[in-house]
Amino acid sequence: MANVIERGIRSVVGAGVEALAAANRRRLPKPKAHPFLTGIFAPVAEERTIAHLAVEGRIPAELDGRYVRNGPNPLGDVDPRSYHWFLGDGMVHGVRLRDGRAEWYRNRWVRSTRVSEALGEPPAPGPRRGRSDNANTHVVKIAGRMLAIVEASAYPVELDGELGTVAHHDFAGTLRGSFSAHPHLDPATGEQHAVCYDPETPDVVRHVVVSSEGRVIRDEPVDLPGGVMIHDCALTPRFVAIFDLPVTFSRRAYVEGWEFPLRWNPDRPARVGLLPRDGSGADVRWSEVEPCSVFHVANAFEDGDRVVVDLVTHDRMFDRSGWGPDSRQVRFERWTLSPGAPVMRQVLDDTPQEFPRCDERRSTQPYRFAWCTGLGLGGEALQLGRCLVFHDLARGGRQVRDFGPGRVPGEFVFVPRAGGDAEDDGWLMGFVSHEDGDRAELVILNARDPLGEPQAVVHIPARIPAGFHGSWIPA
C-alpha cells in the first residue's frame, strides 16, 4: 500500500492542521530499532542481476515464466519515527525459470516519481494521480500486461520481462480513480473485480470491473462514509462482498504526526455487504459481524442463498502501533452470509497465519485446498513465522511445513501442471528468506506432497526482505 493520505488529505484536515502534524512528526519518539526497518524487514540498498542460479533438485521443464513478488523497500533515508511498513517504495523481486533452469534473479524498484528522482532518472511515462504513484503491494497479469499494483492511490505500473518499469497505466484511460491491491479474477468471464477506496472521496467506495481486454467496464459507487480501509474483497458468481470493518482514517493520528493515520475505530460497527455484480450501490445487502479486521480472502463461493467466504481475521488492527500491523489474535475463519442475518463465523484454525491462497482456477467456486504463511505474535508489531500451514477444507485437517530456524517463508502461489485439473496437480512456489545473511531461496514444492522433499530449491545469493504479494507470470 502506498501513502494513502498523499491525495485528498488537504480537503480533510486543512492547511493549518497539516502544519501542526508536520511539527508533531518531529516530536515523535525515535525507536531504538524500528520493527519494519530492521531484521527480516530491513530494506536492500541496490538493484542486482544475478545470472545462472544454483539449483538443488529439478525444476520442472514446463515451468516457463517468472515468479515475481512486490513489497516495500524504502530508497534512501526515511524517518523511523513515523515510517509505516505499508509506505515503503515498491520493489519487485523475481526469478526467471526456463527449460529446467533458473536463468536469473532480479530486484527492481518500481519507478514512482520519487524513486526516479532519487535515482537521477527521467520520470517513467504514463498518467499519474498527482505524486501518489507508489505501486508497492502486488504483481498481477491483466490483459497480457504484468502490473505492479496498490490500493487507494496509484494507477497500476506496467513492468517488462526483466522487471523494468515500462509505464504507469490507467487501462487505456478507462480507470477514473484509484485501483486495488487485490483484484479477483473470475475464471468464467476473464474479468477482474475489485473494491476500491480513495482518501480523495472518503465517503464512497467503488466496485471496479476490468475486462479481459484490459478496460474498465464497470465503476459503480457505493456510499460508505467514514474513510474506511478496504484491502481486499470477495467474489462469487452473483456477488462481490464489501468489508466495512473498524479501521478508518484517524484525524487524531494524523495530527500526532503519523504518516499512516489509519487506526482501529471501536465506535464503528462492523458489517459485510453483498453487492450484486450488476446491481447499483443502493442494492447492497448488509450483514452485521463481530468487530475485527480483515486483510486477505482465500476464496468465496455460493451455497444456495448463502455466501461462504474463507479469510484471515485479526482481533484488532493499528490499535497500538503506528508502524505496522499489531494484532494480538489472528485466525483462519469461514464466514457464512445469509440475507437478513448476522454473519456466522467458524474458526477453521486459530493458529496465527496470513497471506491465504488457493488454486485461483477455483475462484468463486467451492474448493478443497488453501494454505497460509505462519505468523508470530508478540510485542508491538507483526512477526513472520517459519512455516506454511496447509488446509484440507473438504476432509478437514491441517499440515504444517516448518522451514527451520532462521528461514522465513513469504506468500506461496499455486502453479497448475499443464493439462491438469485437480487442485493439487501442480506446484507451490515462493521466496524463503534467511535471517542470518545475504541469501534467499525460491522454493518449489510438489502440491500433492507439500511436506515432502522440495521439487527444487533455487539458491539466490542476495537478501530478499519480507514483502507482500506475488504471482507466477507464464511466459
Phi, psi and omega in degrees: 000134176278183180290104188284001178253358183298324178257137173085352187292327181296324180287344182268318189245334181090159186295322181296318179292325176301315181296319178296318179298319179297320178293318180291332179301323180287346181260355178297146180293141179272123182289148175295320177214105181296125186297339181249016172234005182228169177062223184292345180266351185301133182289156171266155192257357183211161172271139183226152170231121181235119185262158172055067184283144178289142183232132173256126186092206184226122175283125178305131185298335182281352178282100182236100182168204184227133165267124183229146180215139183253161176175168182282135178209086186301134178266122182082192184283141172233158180278110183292346180292322186241000183294136176243142183306324185288355188257354185296153178301138182293135173226131179256130174251141181207156175231132179264121178250135178196135175054039178076012182240155170257099190287323180198161165242137175224149166230134183219133171293139170287127189283085165284171177301316181297315181296315180300317179296318181295328180270000179071030181252156171294154181296145176296148180290171176107162183287154178232161169251077188068216178263005180274080189226034183262099181267094194238016192244321187213163170228126182223165174250122179228123178052043175083356180255140172270119189237130166275133186225165181204163177264157162073355186212276193284152165294159172301156180236121181281137178245152176268182185294347176250019173074010174284153178284126177269305183189154168284145200220126180244034179053055177056039176081005184267347178272114188261001179204206180291167175242202185229157172276350185222068169291147180247126179278131169267109183299336183285332184244342186078005180276150173253125180249138180215151169251122190242137174236164188205126179297343178288335177229073191290350182255013181219138166244166187227138170269112184250133178238128177251128182287169178295343176271359176084034176232143177288122182247355176207136177214082189261118179284146175231122179294124181208083186294156168109002177068046183283146174271129177230100184279327185218170174222185176225148186231135172230177180301332183248340190225159163241133183265132181248125183262109176256089189240164195281050167241114186223168175299135180243112176299322181297315180298322179294315180298324179293345176110002182286134182285340179239086189268045170260133186219159172299132184238094185293346181273354182264124176296152180256139181201164176233133181249142174254113178258121173304136187300336176245016182268174177270167179301334179286350183270001182296134175253119187262143175232132178290151176215153177299141185302133177192181177233145180227127169263313196227140177253137174279309181189169176212153180202170181256142176232087188067234179274358182261154174245129181251130181231126174258130188203172175255132181246148173242139182299318175212170180209137180055044182262330184239338188236143173260011185253341182169186180304139187218026183293157178255339180224127180228131184220153172266121189230162170242123177254136176243122183252125177237142181305128174078008183233153175298157179293132173271124181251125177240126178279117177275327180200124184263011175276145185296130181198160180208186179052056180291140176221165175210180172290110188291350171293341179265006179304136181077359185237158172305145185212172186247318191248138170219156178214154183222165176262130181293149178239163166243143179242151179144155182070207185259001186215155175301143175235137179277144180266195184237026185220163166248144180243123183252132183242131170259101188280346179271315184258351183083166178100163181215152174232150182232126174256115179264122182276354175099165183303136174078001180247121190241109179281149169261201178293135177252142181244158180262135176239112182287148173289142180302127180084350180276151181239334183292149182295337181252015179264084182164209187226155171247135180218150178184168178278143170238118182266154178252136180281344191251022177165183183274072179204154178204178181218147161260114184258130178245118182252148170285119185296338178277348180216066188292344178264354181280187178301138179301146172300317178200151172233117178266117183273127183243113181279057179204152179276134176242108180295162174302137181223204186250262195238153180212180183210158165269121181251102181298151179293000000 
